[in-house]
């Protein structure tokens, strides 16, 4: 059984929403709690598996605190770490040898990606987008629109 077969089987058995746009390239949609979902690529290469998941866009402000948070988290993470693309957007990225790809490892790997993305999401937004969140809250209140999906930020965004 190839690494691609193992991954495909693990994704089906887990009931995850995924596509395989090219052979052994899997686009997985991981449902979250803080972040609605995390898009994750699992790409089987000749010698290893590439894991890449989008977390959030480049921060608007507080860059030093934002990047320091990610660096501190990296030292405690399994298989993936925070990284930036050329635009400065934040991803979780990792590489694993193909010999270590088992159904259990796929489950642990995807669980790690989801946990790190989901648990870090609100704090990353609070650090790097505080002004934008406050403006969005005020704009929605002014228009009478729902602030339900901003409730995680109510303690600093609500103009009380």
C-alpha positions as CSV (number, residue, x, y, z in Angstrom):
1,X,0.0,0.0,0.0
2,X,1.4,3.4,-1.0
3,X,1.5,6.5,1.3
4,X,-1.3,7.9,-0.9
5,X,-3.4,4.8,-0.4
6,X,-2.9,5.0,3.4
7,X,-3.8,8.7,3.4
8,X,-6.9,8.2,1.2
9,X,-8.1,5.4,3.4
10,X,-7.5,7.3,6.6
11,X,-9.4,10.3,5.3
12,X,-12.4,8.2,4.2
13,X,-12.5,6.3,7.5
14,X,-12.4,9.6,9.4
15,X,-15.3,10.9,7.4
16,X,-13.4,14.0,6.4
17,X,-14.3,16.3,3.6
18,X,-11.5,16.0,1.1
19,X,-10.6,16.1,-2.6
20,X,-7.7,14.6,-4.6
21,X,-7.3,17.1,-7.5
22,X,-4.1,15.2,-8.6
23,X,-2.9,11.8,-7.7
24,X,-1.5,11.8,-4.1
25,X,-2.4,15.4,-3.5
26,X,-5.1,15.7,-0.9
27,X,-7.0,18.9,0.0
28,X,-8.7,18.3,3.4
29,X,-11.2,20.6,5.0
30,X,-10.9,20.3,8.8
31,X,-13.9,21.6,10.8
32,X,-13.0,23.8,13.8
33,X,-14.4,25.5,16.8
34,X,-12.7,28.9,16.8
35,X,-11.9,28.9,13.1
36,X,-14.8,27.6,11.0
37,X,-12.5,25.3,9.1
38,X,-8.8,24.8,8.3
39,X,-7.8,24.0,4.7
40,X,-4.9,21.5,4.7
41,X,-2.9,20.0,1.9
42,X,-1.2,16.6,2.2
43,X,1.1,16.2,-0.7
44,X,3.0,12.9,-1.2
45,X,6.4,13.5,-2.8
46,X,9.1,11.1,-3.8
47,X,10.6,10.8,-0.4
48,X,8.3,12.6,2.0
49,X,4.9,14.0,2.8
50,X,4.4,17.8,2.7
51,X,1.7,19.2,5.1
52,X,0.6,22.8,4.6
53,X,-2.5,24.5,6.2
54,X,-3.6,28.1,6.0
55,X,-4.0,29.8,9.4
56,X,-4.6,33.5,8.8
57,X,-3.4,36.4,6.7
58,X,-0.5,38.7,7.4
59,X,-1.1,40.7,10.6
60,X,-2.1,44.4,10.3
61,X,-0.3,45.4,13.5
62,X,1.7,44.3,16.6
63,X,4.0,42.3,14.3
64,X,6.6,41.6,17.0
65,X,4.1,40.2,19.5
66,X,2.4,38.2,16.7
67,X,5.6,36.6,15.4
68,X,6.9,36.0,19.0
69,X,3.7,34.1,19.8
70,X,4.2,31.8,16.8
71,X,7.9,31.2,17.6
72,X,7.1,30.3,21.2
73,X,4.3,27.9,20.0
74,X,6.6,26.2,17.5
75,X,8.8,24.8,20.2
76,X,5.8,22.8,21.6
77,X,4.3,21.5,18.4
78,X,4.3,18.1,16.7
79,X,5.2,17.6,13.0
80,X,4.3,21.1,11.8
81,X,5.3,24.6,12.7
82,X,4.1,28.1,11.9
83,X,5.6,29.6,8.8
84,X,5.1,32.6,6.5
85,X,4.6,32.7,2.8
86,X,6.0,35.4,0.5
87,X,3.0,37.7,1.2
88,X,3.5,37.2,5.0
89,X,0.4,35.0,5.4
90,X,0.6,32.4,8.2
91,X,0.6,28.7,7.5
92,X,1.3,25.5,9.4
93,X,4.0,23.6,7.5
94,X,5.7,20.2,8.0
95,X,7.5,17.4,6.3
96,X,7.5,13.7,7.3
97,X,9.2,10.7,5.8
98,X,6.9,8.4,3.8
99,X,8.0,5.4,5.8
100,X,6.2,6.9,8.9
101,X,2.8,7.3,7.2
102,X,0.3,5.1,8.8
103,X,-3.5,5.6,9.4
104,X,-2.8,6.4,13.0
105,X,-0.1,8.9,12.0
106,X,-2.4,10.6,9.5
107,X,-5.0,10.9,12.3
108,X,-2.5,12.4,14.7
109,X,-1.1,14.7,12.1
110,X,-4.5,16.1,11.1
111,X,-5.5,16.4,14.7
112,X,-2.3,18.4,15.4
113,X,-2.9,20.7,12.5
114,X,-6.5,21.3,13.5
115,X,-5.6,21.8,17.2
116,X,-2.8,24.3,16.5
117,X,-4.8,26.3,13.9
118,X,-8.0,26.3,15.9
119,X,-6.5,27.0,19.3
120,X,-4.2,29.8,18.1
121,X,-6.7,31.5,15.8
122,X,-8.5,33.8,18.2
123,X,-5.3,34.9,19.9
124,X,-3.5,35.5,16.6
125,X,-6.4,37.7,15.5
126,X,-6.5,39.5,18.8
127,X,-2.8,40.3,18.5
128,X,-2.5,41.1,14.8
129,X,-5.9,42.6,14.0
130,X,-7.3,44.3,17.1
131,X,-8.0,47.6,15.3
132,X,-9.8,45.9,12.4
133,X,-11.9,43.8,14.8
134,X,-12.9,46.9,16.8
135,X,-13.8,48.7,13.5
136,X,-15.8,45.7,12.3
137,X,-17.7,45.5,15.6
138,X,-18.6,49.2,15.5
139,X,-19.6,49.0,11.8
140,X,-21.9,46.0,12.4
141,X,-23.5,47.6,15.4
142,X,-24.1,50.9,13.5
143,X,-25.8,48.9,10.7
144,X,-27.8,46.7,13.1
145,X,-26.0,43.6,12.0
146,X,-25.0,40.6,14.0
147,X,-21.8,40.5,16.0
148,X,-22.3,36.8,16.8
149,X,-19.1,35.6,15.0
150,X,-17.1,38.3,16.8
151,X,-18.1,37.3,20.4
152,X,-14.7,35.8,21.1
153,X,-13.4,39.4,20.9
154,X,-16.2,41.1,22.8
155,X,-14.0,41.8,25.9
156,X,-11.9,44.2,23.9
157,X,-14.0,45.0,20.8
158,X,-17.3,46.0,22.3
159,X,-17.4,49.8,22.7
160,X,-18.7,49.8,26.3
